[in-house]
Amino acid sequence: MSQTPNISGAVSAPHFYCLSFADVDRVLEIEEQVYSHPWTRGNFHDSLYSAHQMLGLQDASNNLIGYYVLMPVVDEMHLLNFAIATQHQGLGYARILLDHLCASAREQRFLSILLEVRLSNLRALSVYTEYGFSEIGRRKSYYPVVGNLREDAIVMRIEL
Ligand SMILES: CC(C)(COP(=O)(O)OP(=O)(O)OC[C@H]1O[C@@H](n2cnc3c(N)ncnc32)[C@H](O)[C@@H]1OP(=O)(O)O)[C@@H](O)C(=O)NCCC(=O)NCCS
């Protein structure tokens, strides 16, 4: 029987917690699994030194399911990283992470969340659009692509 993403249920009891330097190894395991151009250890350390909000969702056995990184910019939160481990994808955890980060930003009185996503990342685009994010612009050739090419970013925002 597959486990359903129920953050209050006793079966899997996933819960959120603040990631620290001690978690970077296991974050990198997922990061390198899911991205063609993953963040480096240095990127995560920089984020932690900058006091970005880095939250992980882990199950009852403390296995990391996914994580997100938020950077406050005036009255807007920027979603810098958002990932679910491959074996946990397709189960609805993305919405649980989005619910959590939106609620957290709202509680801190931020007015909106901004993110960038690769034009080719149809899965993430579908998740964000379905959640209520809207495209507000594009950044030309923003992302590197294998083979020395570049790819546009779609900039999306949701009002809180
Ligand atoms: C993007 C990501 C977080 C989504 O998590 P997930 O667990 O796969 O998401 P869910 O299962 O909740 O939802 C996936 C949705 O995308 C849809 N989908 C799946 N594959 C798709 C594809 N190739 N094209 C379009 N939509 C797709 C599914 O049908 C599902 O929609 P539904 O809920 O209406 O059925 C996850 O895939 C991931 O970590 N990807 C790698 C990192 C990444 O790209 N992060 C975003 C950076 S901007």
Ligand as a Chemical Component Dictionary entry (heavy atoms), coordinates in Angstrom:
data_LIG
# 
_chem_comp.id                   LIG 
_chem_comp.type                 NON-POLYMER 
_chem_comp.pdbx_formal_charge   0 
_chem_comp.three_letter_code    LIG 
# 
loop_
_chem_comp_atom.comp_id 
_chem_comp_atom.atom_id 
_chem_comp_atom.alt_atom_id 
_chem_comp_atom.type_symbol 
_chem_comp_atom.charge 
_chem_comp_atom.model_Cartn_x 
_chem_comp_atom.model_Cartn_y 
_chem_comp_atom.model_Cartn_z 
_chem_comp_atom.pdbx_ordinal 
LIG C1  C1  C 0 8.584  20.037 -9.190  1  
LIG C2  C2  C 0 8.405  19.039 -8.056  2  
LIG C3  C3  C 0 8.751  19.715 -6.747  3  
LIG C4  C4  C 0 6.949  18.593 -8.029  4  
LIG O1  O1  O 0 6.800  17.627 -7.029  5  
LIG P1  P1  P 0 5.911  16.323 -7.285  6  
LIG O2  O2  O 0 5.875  15.532 -6.062  7  
LIG O3  O3  O 0 6.402  15.673 -8.513  8  
LIG O4  O4  O 0 4.542  17.039 -7.535  9  
LIG P2  P2  P 0 3.096  16.422 -7.457  10 
LIG O5  O5  O 0 3.117  14.961 -7.588  11 
LIG O6  O6  O 0 2.429  17.016 -6.292  12 
LIG O7  O7  O 0 2.424  17.044 -8.733  13 
LIG C5  C5  C 0 2.983  16.873 -9.981  14 
LIG C6  C6  C 0 1.949  17.431 -10.969 15 
LIG O8  O8  O 0 2.614  17.639 -12.189 16 
LIG C7  C7  C 0 1.986  16.844 -13.181 17 
LIG N1  N1  N 0 3.063  16.332 -14.024 18 
LIG C8  C8  C 0 3.857  15.308 -13.774 19 
LIG N2  N2  N 0 4.744  15.172 -14.787 20 
LIG C9  C9  C 0 4.469  16.152 -15.662 21 
LIG C10 C10 C 0 5.012  16.548 -16.900 22 
LIG N3  N3  N 0 6.054  15.917 -17.458 23 
LIG N4  N4  N 0 4.482  17.602 -17.530 24 
LIG C11 C11 C 0 3.433  18.281 -17.001 25 
LIG N5  N5  N 0 2.892  17.954 -15.824 26 
LIG C12 C12 C 0 3.390  16.904 -15.175 27 
LIG C13 C13 C 0 1.280  15.731 -12.471 28 
LIG O9  O9  O 0 0.196  15.290 -13.246 29 
LIG C14 C14 C 0 0.840  16.444 -11.198 30 
LIG O10 O10 O 0 -0.344 17.180 -11.443 31 
LIG P3  P3  P 0 -1.720 16.723 -10.721 32 
LIG O11 O11 O 0 -1.496 16.957 -9.254  33 
LIG O12 O12 O 0 -2.718 17.634 -11.322 34 
LIG O13 O13 O 0 -1.869 15.274 -11.070 35 
LIG C15 C15 C 0 9.300  17.781 -8.234  36 
LIG O14 O14 O 0 8.967  17.159 -9.433  37 
LIG C16 C16 C 0 10.772 18.076 -8.160  38 
LIG O15 O15 O 0 11.372 18.099 -7.090  39 
LIG N6  N6  N 0 11.402 18.306 -9.342  40 
LIG C17 C17 C 0 12.829 18.559 -9.404  41 
LIG C18 C18 C 0 13.185 19.899 -8.805  42 
LIG C19 C19 C 0 12.462 21.009 -9.480  43 
LIG O16 O16 O 0 12.307 21.046 -10.690 44 
LIG N7  N7  N 0 12.008 21.992 -8.660  45 
LIG C20 C20 C 0 11.349 23.185 -9.136  46 
LIG C21 C21 C 0 12.366 24.210 -9.415  47 
LIG S1  S1  S 0 11.606 25.735 -9.988  48 
# 
loop_
_chem_comp_bond.comp_id 
_chem_comp_bond.atom_id_1 
_chem_comp_bond.atom_id_2 
_chem_comp_bond.value_order 
_chem_comp_bond.pdbx_ordinal 
LIG C1  C2  SING 1  
LIG C2  C3  SING 2  
LIG C2  C4  SING 3  
LIG C2  C15 SING 4  
LIG C4  O1  SING 5  
LIG O1  P1  SING 6  
LIG P1  O2  DOUB 7  
LIG P1  O3  SING 8  
LIG P1  O4  SING 9  
LIG O4  P2  SING 10 
LIG P2  O5  DOUB 11 
LIG P2  O6  SING 12 
LIG P2  O7  SING 13 
LIG O7  C5  SING 14 
LIG C5  C6  SING 15 
LIG C6  O8  SING 16 
LIG C6  C14 SING 17 
LIG O8  C7  SING 18 
LIG C7  N1  SING 19 
LIG C7  C13 SING 20 
LIG N1  C8  SING 21 
LIG N1  C12 SING 22 
LIG C8  N2  DOUB 23 
LIG N2  C9  SING 24 
LIG C9  C10 SING 25 
LIG C9  C12 DOUB 26 
LIG C10 N3  SING 27 
LIG C10 N4  DOUB 28 
LIG N4  C11 SING 29 
LIG C11 N5  DOUB 30 
LIG N5  C12 SING 31 
LIG C13 O9  SING 32 
LIG C13 C14 SING 33 
LIG C14 O10 SING 34 
LIG O10 P3  SING 35 
LIG P3  O11 DOUB 36 
LIG P3  O12 SING 37 
LIG P3  O13 SING 38 
LIG C15 O14 SING 39 
LIG C15 C16 SING 40 
LIG C16 O15 DOUB 41 
LIG C16 N6  SING 42 
LIG N6  C17 SING 43 
LIG C17 C18 SING 44 
LIG C18 C19 SING 45 
LIG C19 O16 DOUB 46 
LIG C19 N7  SING 47 
LIG N7  C20 SING 48 
LIG C20 C21 SING 49 
LIG C21 S1  SING 50 
# 
